[in-house]
Amino acid sequence: MSPQPSLTELAFLKNRLLAHFVAVRTWFAQTRRLNASVAARQTKPAHAGFIIQ
């Protein structure tokens, strides 16, 4: 067994890391959007949301 990882192992790790990074970014974006909509709902009257949309 060689101490150096093979190219397939490196590619696999890179893909795992990339997928994880994308998932985290997506989750952050969704959370930020959710928080923004909740904050907007709390500060404005109920009918203002339909006007903005």
Buried (B, 14 or more C-beta within 10 A) or exposed (E): EEEEEEEEEEEEEEEEEEEEEEEEEEEEEEEEEEEEEEEEEEEEEEEEEEEEE
